[in-house]
Amino acid sequence: MLLRLVEPSLQELPSYLAALERGWSLDSHRAEQAIREERGEIARDAAAFVARQVDREAKGPPIVLPDGSSVARLPGYRLWMWDGEFCGALSFRWQPGTSSLPPTCLGHIGYGVVPWKRRLGYATAALGAMRSRVRREGLDRVDITANFDNAVSQKVIAANGGFAIERFRAPAACGGHDCMRYRWYTGVAMPIERETERLTLRQWRDADRGAFADMNADPVVMEHFPATWPRGQSDAMLERVRDAIVRRGWGMWAVERRADASLLGFVGLTTVPDDMPFAPAVEVGWRLVRPAWGFGYATEAAREALHVAFDVLGLAEVVSYTALTNERSAAVMRRLGMREAGRFDHPRVPEGHRLRPHRLLALRREDFARLAV
């Protein structure tokens, strides 16, 4: 049977209770205590327990935090994952009128699959099914957190288009864990495509493969990279950036000149690799064919990408980085208003290589807004 999200009911309650009796709890930080509490509530008044799982008006009792303290309940509800029997749960809470949350609520959505139903794709499917529900509550984005060492949960969020925006330590009252915060957009028209005076920033097409491969094989274009790319590597990169736009709605767009519909390269936004010393962060980047150099195309397209980052996605900061040898690219960053934020050795370039030393530049949303006036 296919996975469904169902509202808790007395009919499905015995299967839920069986999961509790096997040691599962959605509240992983205080599992044993939460299991005892829920089993007691069910024993006393099963109907009342089921009714409390949906609380859009926040009438329920305060929420008990991992340290034993309590805070006011937010509007929200739980749904059960169901494939013929209970196989997990998902919680959704929000603060009316805003996409922000109080500091003691680490994320809008939490989920958990029972151990005997894991590795079946249920968590990924359940989160994906929440997109329309989130929109119905008037939210265009939600934040979802995962422990820093929980790679499985992070992959689930990323598979649905979420991306890391922050590494942080949870408040002591919430367990004090090292966490990653992901942002997931549900109310933005996807995929995002944009036009400027001279350019179109669009999704990739199969017909772009040849021109893209030619650009990546050009030794002058790739001067500040360790090597040119063979056709297979170029095709694989095109698939990755196209898939990122499908999942997130934005990414490294193909840049097309409107006057003649010729492909000039790519410009756009991407998440920086996890091994970068400044991760997590969103980067603005570009690569154009040689005949397109010197016309201001990179600056024009990158500025539009920054509008998406700040005005549509609401990011606080965007970074960009390049080898110290690449003064041409650094000049574009400065024209965009970015300021140098440090130097670092690129972890994927061998020690002693001329391209290992890099510069990092950054731009804050408020600074970009002032420049745009």
C-alpha positions in Angstrom: 0.0 0.0 0.0 1.2 3.5 -0.8 2.1 5.9 2.0 -0.6 8.3 3.1 -0.7 11.1 5.7 -3.8 10.7 7.8 -5.3 12.7 10.7 -5.1 10.7 13.9 -8.2 8.8 14.7 -9.5 6.2 17.1 -9.6 3.7 14.3 -5.8 3.9 13.7 -4.9 4.4 17.4 -4.2 0.8 18.3 -1.4 0.7 15.6 0.0 3.9 17.0 -0.1 2.5 20.5 1.7 -0.6 19.4 4.6 1.6 18.1 4.8 3.3 21.5 5.0 -0.1 23.2 7.9 -1.0 20.9 9.8 2.0 22.1 9.2 4.6 19.3 8.4 8.3 20.0 8.3 11.3 17.8 9.9 13.2 20.7 13.4 11.7 20.3 15.0 14.0 22.9 12.8 12.7 25.8 11.5 9.5 24.3 11.1 7.4 27.4 9.2 10.1 29.3 7.1 11.0 26.2 6.1 7.4 25.7 5.0 7.0 29.3 3.0 10.3 29.2 1.3 9.3 25.9 0.4 5.8 27.0 -1.0 7.2 30.2 -3.1 9.8 28.3 -4.4 7.1 26.0 -5.3 4.8 28.9 -7.2 7.6 30.6 -9.1 9.0 27.6 -8.2 7.8 24.2 -10.7 10.1 22.4 -9.3 13.2 24.1 -5.7 12.1 23.2 -6.7 11.8 19.5 -8.5 15.1 19.5 -5.4 16.9 21.0 -3.3 15.8 18.0 -5.0 18.6 15.9 -4.8 21.9 17.7 -5.0 24.8 15.2 -6.0 27.3 17.9 -3.2 26.3 20.4 -5.7 25.4 23.1 -3.6 22.5 24.4 -1.3 22.4 27.4 2.2 24.0 27.3 5.0 22.2 25.5 7.5 20.5 27.7 11.1 21.1 26.6 13.9 18.5 26.9 15.2 20.3 30.1 11.8 20.0 31.8 10.7 23.6 31.3 7.6 24.5 29.4 6.6 27.1 26.8 3.3 28.1 25.3 1.9 25.9 22.6 1.9 27.1 19.0 -1.0 26.3 16.6 -0.3 23.1 14.8 -1.2 19.4 14.3 0.2 16.0 13.9 -0.3 13.6 11.0 0.3 9.9 11.0 2.2 8.1 8.2 0.1 5.1 7.2 0.7 2.3 4.8 -1.9 -0.1 6.2 -0.5 0.4 9.6 1.2 3.2 11.6 4.7 3.8 10.3 5.6 7.3 11.6 4.4 10.7 12.4 4.9 14.3 11.3 4.3 17.5 13.3 3.6 20.9 11.9 3.5 24.1 13.9 3.5 27.8 13.0 3.3 31.3 14.4 0.2 33.1 13.0 1.0 36.0 10.6 4.7 35.2 10.1 7.1 32.6 8.8 9.3 33.2 11.9 9.3 31.0 15.0 10.1 31.7 18.7 13.7 30.6 19.7 12.4 27.6 21.6 10.8 26.2 18.5 13.6 25.0 16.3 11.6 24.3 13.2 8.1 24.3 11.7 8.1 20.6 10.8 9.4 17.5 12.7 9.0 13.9 11.6 10.0 10.4 12.5 9.6 7.0 11.0 9.4 3.8 13.1 12.7 1.9 12.9 11.1 -1.2 11.2 9.8 1.0 8.4 13.0 3.0 7.6 14.9 3.1 4.3 11.6 2.8 2.4 11.5 6.5 1.4 8.6 7.3 3.8 10.1 10.4 5.4 10.9 11.9 2.0 7.4 11.2 0.7 5.7 12.5 3.8 7.6 15.8 3.8 6.9 16.2 0.1 3.2 15.7 0.8 3.3 18.7 3.2 3.9 21.3 0.6 0.3 22.0 -0.2 -0.6 21.9 3.5 2.0 24.5 4.3 0.7 26.8 1.6 -2.9 26.5 3.0 -1.7 27.9 6.3 -0.4 31.0 4.5 3.3 30.2 4.8 5.6 30.6 1.8 8.5 28.9 3.5 9.3 26.8 6.5 12.4 26.0 8.5 13.3 22.5 9.3 16.2 21.5 11.6 18.3 18.3 11.9 21.1 17.4 14.2 24.5 18.1 12.6 25.4 14.4 12.7 22.0 13.2 11.3 23.0 12.8 7.6 19.9 10.8 6.8 17.5 13.5 7.9 19.5 16.1 6.1 19.2 14.1 2.9 15.4 13.8 3.3 15.1 17.6 3.6 17.5 18.2 0.6 15.6 15.7 -1.5 12.5 17.9 -1.1 14.3 21.1 -2.1 15.4 22.3 1.3 18.8 23.9 1.7 21.0 24.6 4.7 21.1 28.2 5.8 22.7 28.0 9.2 24.7 25.8 11.6 23.8 26.6 15.2 23.7 25.2 18.7 20.2 24.7 20.0 19.4 26.5 23.3 20.2 24.5 26.4 16.5 24.2 27.1 16.1 22.4 23.8 18.9 20.0 24.3 21.9 22.1 23.3 22.6 20.0 20.2 24.7 21.1 17.3 22.1 21.6 14.5 21.6 22.5 10.9 18.7 24.7 9.9 17.3 24.1 6.5 14.8 26.4 4.6 12.1 25.0 2.4 10.1 27.2 0.1 6.5 26.2 -0.6 4.8 29.3 -1.8 7.2 30.6 -4.5 6.3 29.8 -8.1 8.8 27.2 -9.2 11.0 27.0 -11.1 12.1 30.6 -10.9 13.2 32.1 -14.3 14.1 35.7 -14.8 14.8 38.2 -17.6 17.0 41.3 -17.6 17.4 43.9 -20.3 19.6 41.7 -22.4 19.4 38.2 -20.9 17.2 35.3 -19.9 18.0 33.2 -16.8 16.3 29.9 -17.5 16.2 26.1 -16.8 18.6 23.9 -18.8 17.6 22.0 -21.9 19.1 19.0 -23.6 20.0 21.2 -26.5 22.4 23.2 -24.3 24.8 20.2 -23.8 27.1 20.9 -26.7 27.6 24.6 -26.1 28.1 23.9 -22.4 30.7 21.2 -23.0 32.6 23.5 -25.5 32.7 26.2 -22.8 34.0 23.8 -20.1 36.6 22.4 -22.5 38.0 25.9 -23.3 41.4 26.3 -21.5 41.1 30.0 -21.3 37.6 29.9 -19.7 38.9 27.2 -17.3 42.2 29.0 -16.6 41.4 29.4 -12.9 40.2 25.8 -12.4 42.6 22.8 -12.0 41.7 21.3 -15.4 39.3 21.5 -18.3 36.3 19.2 -18.3 35.8 16.2 -20.6 32.3 15.8 -22.2 31.1 13.3 -19.6 32.0 15.6 -16.7 30.3 18.5 -18.4 27.1 16.5 -19.1 27.0 15.3 -15.5 27.4 18.9 -14.2 24.5 20.0 -16.4 22.3 17.3 -15.0 23.2 18.3 -11.4 22.4 22.0 -11.9 19.2 21.1 -13.7 18.1 18.8 -11.0 18.9 21.4 -8.3 16.5 23.9 -10.1 13.9 21.2 -10.2 14.2 20.4 -6.5 14.7 23.9 -5.1 13.2 26.1 -7.8 16.4 28.1 -8.3 20.1 27.4 -9.0 22.8 28.0 -11.6 20.6 29.1 -14.5 21.5 28.8 -18.1 22.1 32.4 -19.4 20.6 33.1 -22.9 21.1 36.3 -24.8 17.7 37.6 -25.7 18.8 39.1 -29.0 19.7 35.9 -30.7 18.8 33.1 -28.1 22.5 32.0 -27.9 23.7 30.2 -24.8 26.3 32.4 -23.0 27.0 30.1 -20.0 25.6 30.0 -16.5 24.9 32.5 -13.7 23.0 31.9 -10.5 22.8 30.7 -7.0 24.0 27.5 -5.3 24.7 26.1 -1.9 28.4 25.9 -1.1 30.0 22.5 -0.5 29.9 21.2 3.1 33.7 21.1 3.3 34.1 24.8 2.8 35.2 26.6 6.0 32.2 29.1 5.7 29.5 26.5 5.0 26.5 26.5 5.1 26.0 29.5 2.7 24.5 30.4 -0.6 26.9 31.5 -3.4 26.4 33.6 -6.4 28.6 32.4 -9.3 29.0 32.5 -13.1 30.9 31.1 -16.0 30.5 32.5 -19.5 31.9 31.7 -23.0 34.8 33.7 -24.1 32.9 35.7 -26.8 30.6 37.0 -24.1 33.4 38.5 -22.0 33.7 42.3 -21.7 30.0 43.2 -22.2 28.9 43.3 -18.6 26.7 40.1 -19.0 28.1 38.5 -15.8 27.4 41.5 -13.7 23.9 42.0 -15.2 22.9 38.4 -14.7 24.5 38.1 -11.2 22.7 41.2 -10.0 19.4 39.6 -11.1 20.3 36.5 -9.2 21.0 38.6 -6.1 17.5 40.1 -6.5 16.2 36.5 -6.3 18.3 35.7 -3.3 17.3 38.7 -1.3 13.9 39.8 -2.6 12.3 36.4 -3.3 14.2 33.9 -1.0 14.7 36.4 1.8 18.3 35.4 2.4 20.4 37.5 4.8 23.7 37.1 3.0 25.2 35.7 -0.2 28.9 34.9 -0.7 31.1 34.4 -3.7 34.7 33.1 -3.9 37.4 32.6 -6.4 41.1 31.8 -6.7 43.4 34.7 -6.0 44.6 34.5 -9.5 41.2 35.3 -10.9 41.1 39.1 -10.8 38.5 39.2 -13.6 35.9 37.4 -11.5 36.8 39.3 -8.3 36.2 42.5 -10.2 32.6 41.4 -11.0 32.1 40.6 -7.3 33.2 44.1 -6.4 31.0 45.7 -9.0 28.1 43.8 -7.4 28.9 45.5 -4.1 30.5 42.5 -2.4 33.2 43.0 0.1 36.2 40.8 0.9 35.4 38.6 3.9 38.6 36.6 4.2 41.1 34.3 2.5 41.1 30.5 2.6 42.8 27.5 1.1 40.3 25.6 -1.1 40.0 22.1 0.4 39.6 20.4 -2.9 42.7 21.9 -4.5 46.1 20.1 -3.7 48.5 21.8 -1.3 51.1 23.9 -3.2 48.9 24.3 -6.3 48.7 27.9 -7.6 44.9 27.8 -7.4 44.6 26.7 -3.8 44.6 30.2 -2.2 41.1 31.7 -2.5 39.4 34.9 -1.6 35.9 35.0 -0.1 33.5 38.0 -0.7 30.1 38.5 0.9 27.1 40.8 0.5 24.4 41.4 3.1 20.8 42.0 2.2 20.7 45.5 3.7 23.8 46.5 1.8 22.3 45.2 -1.5 19.1 47.2 -0.8 21.1 50.4 -0.4 23.0 49.8 -3.6 19.7 49.1 -5.5 18.2 52.5 -4.5 
